[in-house]
Amino acid sequence: MNSNTSWIMSSRSTGNGGSCVEARRHEGHVEVRNSKAPEAGTVRFTTEEWDSFLFGAKRGEFDGLLVD
């Protein structure tokens, strides 16, 4: 079964002038890239790493990194 998906953009990215993060499932991993510079490459996570990141983000673990 092919688990590859198309690139998806965060719904939070639409109102900031095009600076967007995109993600997709590819070859058993999750890849993330900057939509303004896709040729710059991707960051690749295992599904376990990605799930842990999302869980932490939902719990507010990274709120201290927010820029005003």
PDB file of N, H, CA, C and O in Angstrom:
ATOM      1  N   MET A   1       0.826  -1.192   0.000  1.00  0.00           N
ATOM      2  CA  MET A   1       0.000   0.000   0.000  1.00  0.00           C
ATOM      3  C   MET A   1       0.865   1.248   0.000  1.00  0.00           C
ATOM      4  O   MET A   1       1.796   1.360   0.799  1.00  0.00           O
ATOM      5  N   ASN A   2       0.571   2.177  -0.878  1.00  0.00           N
ATOM      6  H   ASN A   2      -0.184   2.086  -1.527  1.00  0.00           H
ATOM      7  CA  ASN A   2       1.328   3.418  -0.987  1.00  0.00           C
ATOM      8  C   ASN A   2       0.816   4.418   0.042  1.00  0.00           C
ATOM      9  O   ASN A   2      -0.354   4.799   0.008  1.00  0.00           O
ATOM     10  N   SER A   3       1.684   4.844   0.956  1.00  0.00           N
ATOM     11  H   SER A   3       2.635   4.534   0.984  1.00  0.00           H
ATOM     12  CA  SER A   3       1.283   5.800   1.985  1.00  0.00           C
ATOM     13  C   SER A   3       1.773   7.209   1.680  1.00  0.00           C
ATOM     14  O   SER A   3       1.721   8.077   2.552  1.00  0.00           O
ATOM     15  N   ASN A   4       2.246   7.455   0.466  1.00  0.00           N
ATOM     16  H   ASN A   4       2.288   6.750  -0.242  1.00  0.00           H
ATOM     17  CA  ASN A   4       2.707   8.792   0.101  1.00  0.00           C
ATOM     18  C   ASN A   4       1.516   9.716  -0.101  1.00  0.00           C
ATOM     19  O   ASN A   4       0.482   9.300  -0.624  1.00  0.00           O
ATOM     20  N   THR A   5       1.662  10.965   0.312  1.00  0.00           N
ATOM     21  H   THR A   5       2.502  11.303   0.736  1.00  0.00           H
ATOM     22  CA  THR A   5       0.599  11.951   0.150  1.00  0.00           C
ATOM     23  C   THR A   5       1.144  13.192  -0.539  1.00  0.00           C
ATOM     24  O   THR A   5       2.356  13.380  -0.648  1.00  0.00           O
ATOM     25  N   SER A   6       0.238  14.025  -0.994  1.00  0.00           N
ATOM     26  H   SER A   6      -0.746  13.872  -0.905  1.00  0.00           H
ATOM     27  CA  SER A   6       0.622  15.313  -1.574  1.00  0.00           C
ATOM     28  C   SER A   6       1.030  16.254  -0.447  1.00  0.00           C
ATOM     29  O   SER A   6       0.697  16.035   0.717  1.00  0.00           O
ATOM     30  N   TRP A   7       1.753  17.302  -0.816  1.00  0.00           N
ATOM     31  H   TRP A   7       2.023  17.480  -1.763  1.00  0.00           H
ATOM     32  CA  TRP A   7       2.119  18.327   0.158  1.00  0.00           C
ATOM     33  C   TRP A   7       0.851  19.016   0.651  1.00  0.00           C
ATOM     34  O   TRP A   7      -0.033  19.342  -0.141  1.00  0.00           O
ATOM     35  N   ILE A   8       0.767  19.237   1.967  1.00  0.00           N
ATOM     36  H   ILE A   8       1.486  18.972   2.610  1.00  0.00           H
ATOM     37  CA  ILE A   8      -0.339  19.997   2.533  1.00  0.00           C
ATOM     38  C   ILE A   8       0.233  21.203   3.272  1.00  0.00           C
ATOM     39  O   ILE A   8       1.327  21.142   3.834  1.00  0.00           O
ATOM     40  N   MET A   9      -0.518  22.289   3.262  1.00  0.00           N
ATOM     41  H   MET A   9      -1.406  22.338   2.805  1.00  0.00           H
ATOM     42  CA  MET A   9      -0.081  23.524   3.883  1.00  0.00           C
ATOM     43  C   MET A   9      -0.892  23.756   5.150  1.00  0.00           C
ATOM     44  O   MET A   9      -2.088  23.469   5.197  1.00  0.00           O
ATOM     45  N   SER A  10      -0.246  24.263   6.150  1.00  0.00           N
ATOM     46  H   SER A  10       0.726  24.496   6.112  1.00  0.00           H
ATOM     47  CA  SER A  10      -0.936  24.587   7.381  1.00  0.00           C
ATOM     48  C   SER A  10      -2.030  25.614   7.126  1.00  0.00           C
ATOM     49  O   SER A  10      -1.818  26.585   6.399  1.00  0.00           O
ATOM     50  N   SER A  11      -3.200  25.402   7.722  1.00  0.00           N
ATOM     51  H   SER A  11      -3.372  24.613   8.313  1.00  0.00           H
ATOM     52  CA  SER A  11      -4.286  26.375   7.573  1.00  0.00           C
ATOM     53  C   SER A  11      -3.920  27.694   8.235  1.00  0.00           C
ATOM     54  O   SER A  11      -4.523  28.720   7.921  1.00  0.00           O
ATOM     55  N   ARG A  12      -2.959  27.697   9.133  1.00  0.00           N
ATOM     56  H   ARG A  12      -2.469  26.864   9.388  1.00  0.00           H
ATOM     57  CA  ARG A  12      -2.494  28.921   9.796  1.00  0.00           C
ATOM     58  C   ARG A  12      -1.565  29.736   8.906  1.00  0.00           C
ATOM     59  O   ARG A  12      -1.248  30.877   9.242  1.00  0.00           O
ATOM     60  N   SER A  13      -1.128  29.193   7.799  1.00  0.00           N
ATOM     61  H   SER A  13      -1.386  28.266   7.526  1.00  0.00           H
ATOM     62  CA  SER A  13      -0.154  29.853   6.944  1.00  0.00           C
ATOM     63  C   SER A  13      -0.777  30.767   5.893  1.00  0.00           C
ATOM     64  O   SER A  13      -0.056  31.518   5.237  1.00  0.00           O
ATOM     65  N   THR A  14      -2.074  30.723   5.720  1.00  0.00           N
ATOM     66  H   THR A  14      -2.659  30.112   6.253  1.00  0.00           H
ATOM     67  CA  THR A  14      -2.681  31.432   4.596  1.00  0.00           C
ATOM     68  C   THR A  14      -2.691  32.943   4.740  1.00  0.00           C
ATOM     69  O   THR A  14      -2.760  33.632   3.722  1.00  0.00           O
ATOM     70  N   GLY A  15      -2.628  33.491   5.929  1.00  0.00           N
ATOM     71  H   GLY A  15      -2.572  32.931   6.755  1.00  0.00           H
ATOM     72  CA  GLY A  15      -2.751  34.936   6.089  1.00  0.00           C
ATOM     73  C   GLY A  15      -1.461  35.674   6.331  1.00  0.00           C
ATOM     74  O   GLY A  15      -1.492  36.815   6.792  1.00  0.00           O
ATOM     75  N   ASN A  16      -0.316  35.067   6.037  1.00  0.00           N
ATOM     76  H   ASN A  16      -0.291  34.140   5.662  1.00  0.00           H
ATOM     77  CA  ASN A  16       0.940  35.732   6.375  1.00  0.00           C
ATOM     78  C   ASN A  16       1.803  36.056   5.155  1.00  0.00           C
ATOM     79  O   ASN A  16       3.030  36.075   5.258  1.00  0.00           O
ATOM     80  N   GLY A  17       1.199  36.303   4.039  1.00  0.00           N
ATOM     81  H   GLY A  17       0.202  36.288   3.955  1.00  0.00           H
ATOM     82  CA  GLY A  17       1.949  36.710   2.861  1.00  0.00           C
ATOM     83  C   GLY A  17       2.696  35.602   2.162  1.00  0.00           C
ATOM     84  O   GLY A  17       3.609  35.879   1.384  1.00  0.00           O
ATOM     85  N   GLY A  18       2.343  34.363   2.407  1.00  0.00           N
ATOM     86  H   GLY A  18       1.601  34.138   3.039  1.00  0.00           H
ATOM     87  CA  GLY A  18       2.932  33.272   1.657  1.00  0.00           C
ATOM     88  C   GLY A  18       4.073  32.540   2.331  1.00  0.00           C
ATOM     89  O   GLY A  18       4.612  31.598   1.751  1.00  0.00           O
ATOM     90  N   SER A  19       4.462  32.934   3.532  1.00  0.00           N
ATOM     91  H   SER A  19       4.023  33.699   4.004  1.00  0.00           H
ATOM     92  CA  SER A  19       5.506  32.199   4.250  1.00  0.00           C
ATOM     93  C   SER A  19       4.859  30.974   4.880  1.00  0.00           C
ATOM     94  O   SER A  19       4.241  31.061   5.940  1.00  0.00           O
ATOM     95  N   CYS A  20       5.005  29.857   4.230  1.00  0.00           N
ATOM     96  H   CYS A  20       5.508  29.786   3.369  1.00  0.00           H
ATOM     97  CA  CYS A  20       4.225  28.686   4.623  1.00  0.00           C
ATOM     98  C   CYS A  20       5.089  27.465   4.869  1.00  0.00           C
ATOM     99  O   CYS A  20       6.137  27.273   4.253  1.00  0.00           O
ATOM    100  N   VAL A  21       4.615  26.663   5.777  1.00  0.00           N
ATOM    101  H   VAL A  21       3.763  26.820   6.276  1.00  0.00           H
ATOM    102  CA  VAL A  21       5.203  25.356   6.040  1.00  0.00           C
ATOM    103  C   VAL A  21       4.297  24.323   5.393  1.00  0.00           C
ATOM    104  O   VAL A  21       3.074  24.394   5.512  1.00  0.00           O
ATOM    105  N   GLU A  22       4.906  23.362   4.707  1.00  0.00           N
ATOM    106  H   GLU A  22       5.900  23.304   4.611  1.00  0.00           H
ATOM    107  CA  GLU A  22       4.160  22.274   4.084  1.00  0.00           C
ATOM    108  C   GLU A  22       4.685  20.954   4.638  1.00  0.00           C
ATOM    109  O   GLU A  22       5.849  20.846   5.023  1.00  0.00           O
ATOM    110  N   ALA A  23       3.824  19.970   4.673  1.00  0.00           N
ATOM    111  H   ALA A  23       2.878  20.058   4.361  1.00  0.00           H
ATOM    112  CA  ALA A  23       4.226  18.643   5.149  1.00  0.00           C
ATOM    113  C   ALA A  23       3.568  17.576   4.286  1.00  0.00           C
ATOM    114  O   ALA A  23       2.538  17.811   3.654  1.00  0.00           O
ATOM    115  N   ARG A  24       4.184  16.400   4.271  1.00  0.00           N
ATOM    116  H   ARG A  24       5.021  16.209   4.784  1.00  0.00           H
ATOM    117  CA  ARG A  24       3.601  15.254   3.571  1.00  0.00           C
ATOM    118  C   ARG A  24       4.149  13.975   4.174  1.00  0.00           C
ATOM    119  O   ARG A  24       5.218  13.967   4.784  1.00  0.00           O
ATOM    120  N   ARG A  25       3.407  12.902   3.997  1.00  0.00           N
ATOM    121  H   ARG A  25       2.538  12.909   3.502  1.00  0.00           H
ATOM    122  CA  ARG A  25       3.901  11.564   4.322  1.00  0.00           C
ATOM    123  C   ARG A  25       4.591  11.033   3.065  1.00  0.00           C
ATOM    124  O   ARG A  25       4.043  11.105   1.965  1.00  0.00           O
ATOM    125  N   HIS A  26       5.789  10.505   3.241  1.00  0.00           N
ATOM    126  H   HIS A  26       6.235  10.446   4.134  1.00  0.00           H
ATOM    127  CA  HIS A  26       6.552  10.013   2.097  1.00  0.00           C
ATOM    128  C   HIS A  26       7.480   8.890   2.553  1.00  0.00           C
ATOM    129  O   HIS A  26       8.321   9.075   3.433  1.00  0.00           O
ATOM    130  N   GLU A  27       7.309   7.737   1.944  1.00  0.00           N
ATOM    131  H   GLU A  27       6.626   7.586   1.229  1.00  0.00           H
ATOM    132  CA  GLU A  27       8.169   6.573   2.197  1.00  0.00           C
ATOM    133  C   GLU A  27       8.284   6.258   3.683  1.00  0.00           C
ATOM    134  O   GLU A  27       9.376   5.987   4.182  1.00  0.00           O
ATOM    135  N   GLY A  28       7.150   6.295   4.392  1.00  0.00           N
ATOM    136  H   GLY A  28       6.262   6.515   3.986  1.00  0.00           H
ATOM    137  CA  GLY A  28       7.141   5.925   5.797  1.00  0.00           C
ATOM    138  C   GLY A  28       7.611   6.995   6.760  1.00  0.00           C
ATOM    139  O   GLY A  28       7.766   6.731   7.952  1.00  0.00           O
ATOM    140  N   HIS A  29       7.841   8.201   6.259  1.00  0.00           N
ATOM    141  H   HIS A  29       7.715   8.415   5.290  1.00  0.00           H
ATOM    142  CA  HIS A  29       8.285   9.315   7.085  1.00  0.00           C
ATOM    143  C   HIS A  29       7.347  10.506   6.875  1.00  0.00           C
ATOM    144  O   HIS A  29       6.449  10.466   6.034  1.00  0.00           O
ATOM    145  N   VAL A  30       7.572  11.559   7.651  1.00  0.00           N
ATOM    146  H   VAL A  30       8.301  11.592   8.335  1.00  0.00           H
ATOM    147  CA  VAL A  30       6.894  12.834   7.429  1.00  0.00           C
ATOM    148  C   VAL A  30       7.970  13.839   7.043  1.00  0.00           C
ATOM    149  O   VAL A  30       8.963  14.003   7.753  1.00  0.00           O
ATOM    150  N   GLU A  31       7.766  14.508   5.916  1.00  0.00           N
ATOM    151  H   GLU A  31       6.960  14.374   5.340  1.00  0.00           H
ATOM    152  CA  GLU A  31       8.707  15.520   5.445  1.00  0.00           C
ATOM    153  C   GLU A  31       8.070  16.897   5.590  1.00  0.00           C
ATOM    154  O   GLU A  31       6.869  17.066   5.377  1.00  0.00           O
ATOM    155  N   VAL A  32       8.892  17.881   5.957  1.00  0.00           N
ATOM    156  H   VAL A  32       9.868  17.744   6.130  1.00  0.00           H
ATOM    157  CA  VAL A  32       8.444  19.258   6.143  1.00  0.00           C
ATOM    158  C   VAL A  32       9.355  20.148   5.309  1.00  0.00           C
ATOM    159  O   VAL A  32      10.563  19.921   5.239  1.00  0.00           O
ATOM    160  N   ARG A  33       8.766  21.170   4.671  1.00  0.00           N
ATOM    161  H   ARG A  33       7.785  21.355   4.728  1.00  0.00           H
ATOM    162  CA  ARG A  33       9.567  22.091   3.868  1.00  0.00           C
ATOM    163  C   ARG A  33       8.970  23.499   3.913  1.00  0.00           C
ATOM    164  O   ARG A  33       7.835  23.699   4.346  1.00  0.00           O
ATOM    165  N   ASN A  34       9.751  24.451   3.462  1.00  0.00           N
ATOM    166  H   ASN A  34      10.673  24.288   3.110  1.00  0.00           H
ATOM    167  CA  ASN A  34       9.321  25.840   3.307  1.00  0.00           C
ATOM    168  C   ASN A  34       8.753  25.972   1.902  1.00  0.00           C
ATOM    169  O   ASN A  34       9.465  25.733   0.927  1.00  0.00           O
ATOM    170  N   SER A  35       7.484  26.348   1.781  1.00  0.00           N
ATOM    171  H   SER A  35       6.905  26.542   2.573  1.00  0.00           H
ATOM    172  CA  SER A  35       6.871  26.414   0.458  1.00  0.00           C
ATOM    173  C   SER A  35       7.469  27.508  -0.417  1.00  0.00           C
ATOM    174  O   SER A  35       7.375  27.437  -1.643  1.00  0.00           O
ATOM    175  N   LYS A  36       8.086  28.521   0.196  1.00  0.00           N
ATOM    176  H   LYS A  36       8.163  28.579   1.191  1.00  0.00           H
ATOM    177  CA  LYS A  36       8.710  29.588  -0.598  1.00  0.00           C
ATOM    178  C   LYS A  36      10.065  29.176  -1.155  1.00  0.00           C
ATOM    179  O   LYS A  36      10.586  29.820  -2.065  1.00  0.00           O
ATOM    180  N   ALA A  37      10.634  28.107  -0.614  1.00  0.00           N
ATOM    181  H   ALA A  37      10.211  27.583   0.125  1.00  0.00           H
ATOM    182  CA  ALA A  37      11.940  27.635  -1.090  1.00  0.00           C
ATOM    183  C   ALA A  37      11.982  26.107  -1.070  1.00  0.00           C
ATOM    184  O   ALA A  37      12.819  25.523  -0.381  1.00  0.00           O
ATOM    185  N   PRO A  38      11.090  25.453  -1.818  1.00  0.00           N
ATOM    186  CA  PRO A  38      11.062  23.984  -1.781  1.00  0.00           C
ATOM    187  C   PRO A  38      12.358  23.344  -2.268  1.00  0.00           C
ATOM    188  O   PRO A  38      12.675  22.218  -1.886  1.00  0.00           O
ATOM    189  N   GLU A  39      13.100  24.046  -3.100  1.00  0.00           N
ATOM    190  H   GLU A  39      12.842  24.961  -3.411  1.00  0.00           H
ATOM    191  CA  GLU A  39      14.358  23.506  -3.609  1.00  0.00           C
ATOM    192  C   GLU A  39      15.432  23.446  -2.528  1.00  0.00           C
ATOM    193  O   GLU A  39      16.461  22.794  -2.710  1.00  0.00           O
ATOM    194  N   ALA A  40      15.199  24.121  -1.404  1.00  0.00           N
ATOM    195  H   ALA A  40      14.364  24.651  -1.256  1.00  0.00           H
ATOM    196  CA  ALA A  40      16.165  24.128  -0.306  1.00  0.00           C
ATOM    197  C   ALA A  40      16.183  22.801   0.449  1.00  0.00           C
ATOM    198  O   ALA A  40      17.084  22.555   1.250  1.00  0.00           O
ATOM    199  N   GLY A  41      15.204  21.957   0.200  1.00  0.00           N
ATOM    200  H   GLY A  41      14.471  22.156  -0.450  1.00  0.00           H
ATOM    201  CA  GLY A  41      15.189  20.635   0.811  1.00  0.00           C
ATOM    202  C   GLY A  41      14.117  20.484   1.868  1.00  0.00           C
ATOM    203  O   GLY A  41      13.294  21.371   2.088  1.00  0.00           O
ATOM    204  N   THR A  42      14.154  19.342   2.509  1.00  0.00           N
ATOM    205  H   THR A  42      14.823  18.621   2.330  1.00  0.00           H
ATOM    206  CA  THR A  42      13.145  19.002   3.499  1.00  0.00           C
ATOM    207  C   THR A  42      13.811  18.561   4.796  1.00  0.00           C
ATOM    208  O   THR A  42      14.989  18.206   4.827  1.00  0.00           O
ATOM    209  N   VAL A  43      13.034  18.594   5.845  1.00  0.00           N
ATOM    210  H   VAL A  43      12.077  18.882   5.820  1.00  0.00           H
ATOM    211  CA  VAL A  43      13.419  17.982   7.111  1.00  0.00           C
ATOM    212  C   VAL A  43      12.555  16.742   7.228  1.00  0.00           C
ATOM    213  O   VAL A  43      11.343  16.805   7.024  1.00  0.00           O
ATOM    214  N   ARG A  44      13.166  15.623   7.554  1.00  0.00           N
ATOM    215  H   ARG A  44      14.150  15.572   7.721  1.00  0.00           H
ATOM    216  CA  ARG A  44      12.456  14.345   7.560  1.00  0.00           C
ATOM    217  C   ARG A  44      12.391  13.785   8.974  1.00  0.00           C
ATOM    218  O   ARG A  44      13.393  13.739   9.689  1.00  0.00           O
ATOM    219  N   PHE A  45      11.191  13.359   9.363  1.00  0.00           N
ATOM    220  H   PHE A  45      10.378  13.396   8.783  1.00  0.00           H
ATOM    221  CA  PHE A  45      10.945  12.801  10.686  1.00  0.00           C
ATOM    222  C   PHE A  45      10.371  11.395  10.561  1.00  0.00           C
ATOM    223  O   PHE A  45       9.678  11.086   9.592  1.00  0.00           O
ATOM    224  N   THR A  46      10.659  10.547  11.539  1.00  0.00           N
ATOM    225  H   THR A  46      11.222  10.798  12.327  1.00  0.00           H
ATOM    226  CA  THR A  46       9.938   9.292  11.612  1.00  0.00           C
ATOM    227  C   THR A  46       8.513   9.623  12.047  1.00  0.00           C
ATOM    228  O   THR A  46       8.263  10.710  12.568  1.00  0.00           O
ATOM    229  N   THR A  47       7.594   8.711  11.843  1.00  0.00           N
ATOM    230  H   THR A  47       7.797   7.828  11.420  1.00  0.00           H
ATOM    231  CA  THR A  47       6.222   8.982  12.269  1.00  0.00           C
ATOM    232  C   THR A  47       6.149   9.128  13.790  1.00  0.00           C
ATOM    233  O   THR A  47       5.326   9.893  14.293  1.00  0.00           O
ATOM    234  N   GLU A  48       6.986   8.414  14.520  1.00  0.00           N
ATOM    235  H   GLU A  48       7.654   7.792  14.112  1.00  0.00           H
ATOM    236  CA  GLU A  48       7.009   8.535  15.982  1.00  0.00           C
ATOM    237  C   GLU A  48       7.487   9.926  16.401  1.00  0.00           C
ATOM    238  O   GLU A  48       6.910  10.533  17.302  1.00  0.00           O
ATOM    239  N   GLU A  49       8.540  10.432  15.750  1.00  0.00           N
ATOM    240  H   GLU A  49       9.009   9.938  15.018  1.00  0.00           H
ATOM    241  CA  GLU A  49       9.034  11.780  16.054  1.00  0.00           C
ATOM    242  C   GLU A  49       7.977  12.832  15.748  1.00  0.00           C
ATOM    243  O   GLU A  49       7.763  13.754  16.535  1.00  0.00           O
ATOM    244  N   TRP A  50       7.321  12.690  14.606  1.00  0.00           N
ATOM    245  H   TRP A  50       7.495  11.941  13.967  1.00  0.00           H
ATOM    246  CA  TRP A  50       6.297  13.644  14.207  1.00  0.00           C
ATOM    247  C   TRP A  50       5.123  13.635  15.178  1.00  0.00           C
ATOM    248  O   TRP A  50       4.640  14.691  15.588  1.00  0.00           O
ATOM    249  N   ASP A  51       4.670  12.449  15.541  1.00  0.00           N
ATOM    250  H   ASP A  51       5.062  11.592  15.208  1.00  0.00           H
ATOM    251  CA  ASP A  51       3.567  12.337  16.503  1.00  0.00           C
ATOM    252  C   ASP A  51       3.944  12.972  17.840  1.00  0.00           C
ATOM    253  O   ASP A  51       3.118  13.645  18.457  1.00  0.00           O
ATOM    254  N   SER A  52       5.183  12.765  18.294  1.00  0.00           N
ATOM    255  H   SER A  52       5.854  12.218  17.793  1.00  0.00           H
ATOM    256  CA  SER A  52       5.633  13.368  19.549  1.00  0.00           C
ATOM    257  C   SER A  52       5.675  14.886  19.452  1.00  0.00           C
ATOM    258  O   SER A  52       5.289  15.581  20.391  1.00  0.00           O
ATOM    259  N   PHE A  53       6.142  15.402  18.322  1.00  0.00           N
ATOM    260  H   PHE A  53       6.456  14.837  17.558  1.00  0.00           H
ATOM    261  CA  PHE A  53       6.166  16.852  18.115  1.00  0.00           C
ATOM    262  C   PHE A  53       4.751  17.426  18.157  1.00  0.00           C
ATOM    263  O   PHE A  53       4.505  18.415  18.847  1.00  0.00           O
ATOM    264  N   LEU A  54       3.832  16.818  17.431  1.00  0.00           N
ATOM    265  H   LEU A  54       4.032  16.015  16.870  1.00  0.00           H
ATOM    266  CA  LEU A  54       2.457  17.316  17.410  1.00  0.00           C
ATOM    267  C   LEU A  54       1.824  17.252  18.792  1.00  0.00           C
ATOM    268  O   LEU A  54       1.120  18.178  19.194  1.00  0.00           O
ATOM    269  N   PHE A  55       2.065  16.174  19.519  1.00  0.00           N
ATOM    270  H   PHE A  55       2.637  15.421  19.193  1.00  0.00           H
ATOM    271  CA  PHE A  55       1.531  16.040  20.872  1.00  0.00           C
ATOM    272  C   PHE A  55       2.057  17.167  21.760  1.00  0.00           C
ATOM    273  O   PHE A  55       1.292  17.778  22.506  1.00  0.00           O
ATOM    274  N   GLY A  56       3.353  17.442  21.684  1.00  0.00           N
ATOM    275  H   GLY A  56       3.975  16.946  21.079  1.00  0.00           H
ATOM    276  CA  GLY A  56       3.948  18.515  22.476  1.00  0.00           C
ATOM    277  C   GLY A  56       3.424  19.883  22.078  1.00  0.00           C
ATOM    278  O   GLY A  56       3.170  20.728  22.936  1.00  0.00           O
ATOM    279  N   ALA A  57       3.261  20.105  20.780  1.00  0.00           N
ATOM    280  H   ALA A  57       3.468  19.418  20.082  1.00  0.00           H
ATOM    281  CA  ALA A  57       2.742  21.395  20.306  1.00  0.00           C
ATOM    282  C   ALA A  57       1.318  21.619  20.812  1.00  0.00           C
ATOM    283  O   ALA A  57       0.966  22.723  21.228  1.00  0.00           O
ATOM    284  N   LYS A  58       0.514  20.581  20.773  1.00  0.00           N
ATOM    285  H   LYS A  58       0.799  19.684  20.434  1.00  0.00           H
ATOM    286  CA  LYS A  58      -0.867  20.701  21.259  1.00  0.00           C
ATOM    287  C   LYS A  58      -0.921  20.952  22.762  1.00  0.00           C
ATOM    288  O   LYS A  58      -1.865  21.576  23.246  1.00  0.00           O
ATOM    289  N   ARG A  59       0.060  20.484  23.497  1.00  0.00           N
ATOM    290  H   ARG A  59       0.827  19.977  23.104  1.00  0.00           H
ATOM    291  CA  ARG A  59       0.110  20.680  24.943  1.00  0.00           C
ATOM    292  C   ARG A  59       0.757  22.011  25.321  1.00  0.00           C
ATOM    293  O   ARG A  59       0.790  22.364  26.500  1.00  0.00           O
ATOM    294  N   GLY A  60       1.276  22.761  24.332  1.00  0.00           N
ATOM    295  H   GLY A  60       1.249  22.474  23.374  1.00  0.00           H
ATOM    296  CA  GLY A  60       1.869  24.067  24.614  1.00  0.00           C
ATOM    297  C   GLY A  60       3.332  24.033  24.988  1.00  0.00           C
ATOM    298  O   GLY A  60       3.854  25.026  25.496  1.00  0.00           O
ATOM    299  N   GLU A  61       4.021  22.910  24.752  1.00  0.00           N
ATOM    300  H   GLU A  61       3.597  22.104  24.339  1.00  0.00           H
ATOM    301  CA  GLU A  61       5.419  22.790  25.148  1.00  0.00           C
ATOM    302  C   GLU A  61       6.341  23.774  24.441  1.00  0.00           C
ATOM    303  O   GLU A  61       7.427  24.063  24.943  1.00  0.00           O
ATOM    304  N   PHE A  62       5.936  24.292  23.294  1.00  0.00           N
ATOM    305  H   PHE A  62       5.054  24.057  22.886  1.00  0.00           H
ATOM    306  CA  PHE A  62       6.791  25.179  22.523  1.00  0.00           C
ATOM    307  C   PHE A  62       6.326  26.643  22.563  1.00  0.00           C
ATOM    308  O   PHE A  62       6.858  27.487  21.843  1.00  0.00           O
ATOM    309  N   ASP A  63       5.340  26.932  23.402  1.00  0.00           N
ATOM    310  H   ASP A  63       4.908  26.246  23.987  1.00  0.00           H
ATOM    311  CA  ASP A  63       4.800  28.289  23.454  1.00  0.00           C
ATOM    312  C   ASP A  63       5.848  29.331  23.828  1.00  0.00           C
ATOM    313  O   ASP A  63       5.714  30.496  23.452  1.00  0.00           O
ATOM    314  N   GLY A  64       6.877  28.940  24.551  1.00  0.00           N
ATOM    315  H   GLY A  64       6.986  27.994  24.856  1.00  0.00           H
ATOM    316  CA  GLY A  64       7.947  29.867  24.908  1.00  0.00           C
ATOM    317  C   GLY A  64       8.767  30.326  23.717  1.00  0.00           C
ATOM    318  O   GLY A  64       9.540  31.278  23.836  1.00  0.00           O
ATOM    319  N   LEU A  65       8.620  29.677  22.577  1.00  0.00           N
ATOM    320  H   LEU A  65       7.993  28.905  22.480  1.00  0.00           H
ATOM    321  CA  LEU A  65       9.351  30.040  21.367  1.00  0.00           C
ATOM    322  C   LEU A  65       8.596  31.040  20.502  1.00  0.00           C
ATOM    323  O   LEU A  65       9.141  31.521  19.508  1.00  0.00           O
ATOM    324  N   LEU A  66       7.355  31.362  20.856  1.00  0.00           N
ATOM    325  H   LEU A  66       6.913  30.970  21.663  1.00  0.00           H
ATOM    326  CA  LEU A  66       6.548  32.269  20.051  1.00  0.00           C
ATOM    327  C   LEU A  66       7.172  33.660  20.038  1.00  0.00           C
ATOM    328  O   LEU A  66       7.698  34.126  21.049  1.00  0.00           O
ATOM    329  N   VAL A  67       7.107  34.313  18.888  1.00  0.00           N
ATOM    330  H   VAL A  67       6.679  33.934  18.067  1.00  0.00           H
ATOM    331  CA  VAL A  67       7.611  35.670  18.724  1.00  0.00           C
ATOM    332  C   VAL A  67       6.426  36.615  18.658  1.00  0.00           C
ATOM    333  O   VAL A  67       5.459  36.360  17.939  1.00  0.00           O
ATOM    334  N   ASP A  68       6.500  37.698  19.403  1.00  0.00           N
ATOM    335  H   ASP A  68       7.286  37.905  19.987  1.00  0.00           H
ATOM    336  CA  ASP A  68       5.410  38.685  19.387  1.00  0.00           C
ATOM    337  C   ASP A  68       5.385  39.461  18.110  1.00  0.00           C
ATOM    338  O   ASP A  68       4.531  40.331  17.933  1.00  0.00           O
TER     339      ASP A  68
END
